[in-house]
Amino acid sequence: MNLKNDLSDSELLRLMLAGDEEALALLYRRRQGGIYRFALQMSGSKTIAEDVTQDVFLFLMREGHVFDPARGSLSAFLFGVARNHVLRALRDQQRFAAVSGDTLEGALVEQGLEDLERMDEDGCVWTINFVEANRFLPSRLKRILRAEGSDTATVDMLGAFRSLHEFDRLSRTPFVLFLEPPSLDPRIVNQFALFSLMSSPDASLAEWLEAHPHLAQRIVIRAALKWEIRDKLDQANVNERVLFPGLDGLSAWLTRYYWRKPNRNSGRRDI
């Protein structure tokens, strides 16, 4: 009988970090299945789920010392790492971040949220190729992202800077960094969002994009397509209830659901 089978996850992690390969194998067999199923459900891709499962345990071998049992279980810690890797993989596929609205889907939803009275007017969404935008980052930030194998920063990565002043002094010319926000509430989690961080409080993202127009793309949402797009997003479960958890999101969804729709024959809206 292997006595290590009775050890807790934290005890196996301690042994693994000390070089015990058997502890690593036991921990992998114990948690690999749950991590894979979580990544598969979140991404819908077996390839991403397999890669994420492997990356999670590679991260644990390399950075397992950052785990703090006082803040939660190792299982929860691993799921958090897996979530970050899934989001990173999905963003690597997308490569674009929406400027109007927290996400492209969220921006499209907002086209029917901000003013339902204007659903008969064209709207637009601006997107930025954040992967290409990284080419204009200072060398130090590029090294940090390269070391993590990521195209987006995290709060932990920014911990390398002691103050915002130190961050601002990385470059004399303005730059923008795209940041994965911490999962502080369900709205941030559900919106699958990126934050943009300019290098100075005086810098303007709009002015920066004017200097780098090839990074931005303007998507026009024709008025005639707005309701059709909204219906298709609803079918994909991308709606106010999901993106804005709580009573405000539910109220916005009910308002739109019972809003007068265009009459197919006359092109006019009626009840």
N, C-alpha and C positions, 0 to 999 in steps of 0.2 A: 504493500500500500504506500502510495506517495503522500507523505505528510504535507507537502506543499499545496496539495489540492484544498486543504482546509484553511489556507491563509487568505486574508482579505486582499482586495485589489491593491490597497495602499502598501501592504507588506510585500506583495509580489513586485510592485513598482520599485520599492526600495532595493530589493534584491537584484532586480533587473538593472538598475542604474549602477549597481556595484559590479556588474559584469556577469550575472547569473543568467545564462542562456535558457536554462530550463524554466526559470521564472517568466522570461519573455514568452516562451512557447505556451505556457499555461495561461498567461494573461491574454495572449492572442486568441487561443481557442475559446476562452471564456467570453470575450467581448467582440470578436470579429463578426459574428453573425448579426448581432444587433446593429453594429455600425454599418454594415453592408445594407441591411434592410432600410435603415434610416436614410442613407444616401440615395438608395434606389427610389424610395418613395418621394424624396424631395426633388430629385433631378429627373426621374423618369427614364434614366439611361443606365443600362447595365455597365457600359464602359466607364462612365463617370463614377458609378458606385464602386467598381473594382479598384479604380485608380485612387479614389478617396480613401477607401479602407486601407490600402497600402500606405498612402501618405500619412494617415493618422498615426499609424504605428511607427513610421519612420520619424515623425515629429516627436512622438513619445520617447523614442530612443535618444533623440538629439536634445530635446528640450523638456524632458520629463521632470526635471528639477523645479520647474516653475509651478507645478501642481501644488496647491495648498489645501490639505484635507480639511482645514478649518472653514473653507469657503464652500465646501460641497463634496460630493462623492467623485471618485475617479470616473465612474460611468458618465455622470453629467458633464465632466470636464472633456471626456472624449467625444461626446455628442456635440459639444460646443466647437471643438476643433473640426469635427466632420462637417458641421454646418458651414463654417468659414471656408473650408476647402471646396464644398459644393458650390457655394456662391461664387467663389473665385473661378471655378471651372465654367460655370454658366456665363459669367461676365466675359471670360476669355473668348467664348463663342460669339457673344453679342458685340463686344468692342465699342458700343456706343452707349452714352448716358444721356438721358433727357435733361434739358435745361429748364423748360417750363413743365412743372410737375416733378415729383421726386423720381419717378420712373417713366419710361415710355408709355407703359400701360396706364400708370397713374395720370400722366399728362393727357392721354386720350380720354380717360374718364372725366378729367376736369373740363374737357371741352363741352361736356354736357352737364357740368355741375355748377360752374361759377355763375352762370346766368341762363336759366332755361328759356328765358324770353329771347335769347339771341341764338337759339338753335338753328334759325333759318339764315344765319350769317356764316361765312367761311371763318375757320380758325386755323391756327398753325402751331406746330411743335418744333422747337429747336433741339437738335442733338449734337453732342460733341464726341469725336473719336478720342476717348480718354487714353487709349493705348498709345496712339501717335502723339498725344499731348505730352506724354512722359519724356519724349525726346528733348523737350525744352526745360526739363528739371535740372537743378544744380547737380553736380557730380556726386555729392554726398548722398542725396536722396536717391539717385539712380543706384548707387551701391547698396543702399538699404533694401530697396525693392528687389534688386537682383539676388541678394542673399536670401530673401524669403521666397523667391520664385513667384512674385506677385506683380500685377499691374496696378494694384490699388494699395494704398497705405491703410494702416490700422492705428488705433489709439496707442497700442503697445509700441508700434514702430516709432511713433512720435515721441515716445518716452526718452528717446536718445537725445532730445533737446531739452535743456534746462528751463527755457523760457520761450515765449513767443518772439521776444526780441532776438534771441539767438537764431530762431527759425527765419525771421525776416532778413537777417544779415547773410543768409546763404548765397544770395545773388543780388547784384545791383539792379538787374532788370527784373520786372515782374514775372512771376510764373504761377501756375495753378496746379494744385495737387488734389487728386480725387481720393476720398477717404471713405472707408467702410465704417459707418457709425456703430457704436456699441448697441447691443440689443436691450435698450432701456425700457421699451414698452412694445406691446403687440403691433402698434401702428408702424414702427420702424421695421420690425421683423417682416410684416406682411407686405410692405411696400417695396422690399427688395431694393433699397435706395442706396445711392452714393451721395456724399456731400462733397462740394467743391470748396477748397480752401485756398484763397489768394495769399500771396506772399507778403502783402502789406494791407493795412486797413484803408490806405488811400488808393489802392489798386482797384480797377474795375474789370470785372469779367467781360463785360460787353466791349470795352476798349481793347482788352487782350485778344478777343476773338476777331476784332477788326484787323488786328495786326497779323492774325493767323487764320485767314478766311477758309483755307483748305481743310481745316479741322472741323468746321461746323456744317451742318446740313439742315435745311429748312423744309419741313414736311407740312404741306398745306392740307388741311382737312376740309374738303368741300362740304358746304351746307347740306347738299342733297344726299351725302353719304353718312352724315353724323348719326342719325337714328339707326341705320343699318350697322355701323361700326359698334354702336352701343349694344345692340342686340347680340352681336357676335361675341363681344367681350363678356356679356352676361352669360352666354352659353359656356364660356371658358372659366366661369366663376371669377372673373375680374370685374368687380363692381364696388360700390361705395361701402357695402357691408363688410367686405373683406379688407379693402385698402384703408378704411377708416373705422376700426373696431370701436364699438360703443354706440350710444344713442344717437350721436350726431351723424354717424355713417348710416345707421338704420333709417333715420329721418330723411336723409338726403336720398337714399334709395327709394323709399316709399313716395317721396315727392316726385321723383322722376317716373316711377312706375305708373302713377296715376295722372301724370301730366298729359295734356292733350297732345295727340300725335298728328302728324300730317295726314290729310285725307288723300288716299292713293289716286283717286280720280281727279280731284280738283287742284291738288297741290297745296291746298290751304289746310291749316290746322283746325281741327274741331274736337269736341269732346268725344 
